[in-house]
Amino acid sequence: MNKLIVVTGGTKGIGRAIIEKFAAHGFDVVTCARNERDLQQLKTALEDQHAIKVFTRPTDMAVKDDVKKFIEFVLSLNRPIDVLVNNAGYFIPGEIATEEEGALESMINANLYSAYYTTRGLVHGMRERKNGYIFNMCSIASIKAYPNGGSYAISKFALLGFSKCLREELKTFGIRVTAVMPGATLTASWEGINLPEERFMRAEDVADAVYGAYSLSGRSVVEEIIIRPQLGDI
């Protein structure tokens, strides 16, 4: 049986690049997104290209009840989970003093609580088997404040803290935990910005870094991946 990777928010950007990387190495995939048509297109493309199975469920990861239903869907497959990638989240630019009311709550739900609840729901099998890998998709915003970062940076700082706590709690269970902190990556979040494409990282580069960390022996863990555009932050 193929190994299994679970990726939240997997139809676009970094999440999709990670899925495509692991699928190319023979992993079956479980993923979710809000748009059912995007999920079906992803499933069709991957299953046509690789000898794998793709399981999908439309889910809004900012809504706790939806997250719970996604967890139940994953568990219903009755498959051991080898890799969990907490990737779902989004960015609303703004300053703390002037950003739209509710911005903090919205991004904490999507960027932090989604990872918290998903991990709590799926980690028990990893603990029992004493094996597994969890990647949390943090951000350069997890370690650096910048203009218009606002509540997004708050949520990503918190996600890095979550990752550190998780690493400490799970290391004796043989479960590796990595916080991934990409800089500006050419995804939908940057649509409309007036900068050349080569100023951004490729989502595939982040996926390669994630797979490289996964590929190490169980005796080693890459605790944090910091990856930036060659010319620096944007």
Secondary structure, DSSP 8 states (H G I E B T S, - for coil): ---EEEEES-SSHHHHHHHHHHHHTT-EEEEEES-HHHHHHHHHHHHHHSS--EEEEE--TTSHHHHHHHHHHHHHT----SEEEE---------TTTS-TTHHHHHHIIIIIHHHHHHHHHHHHHHHHT-EEEEEE--GGGT---TT-HHHHHHHHHHHHHHHHHHHHHGGGTEEEEEEEE-SBSSGGGTT--S-GGGSB-HHHHHHHHHHHHHS-TT----EEEE--TT---
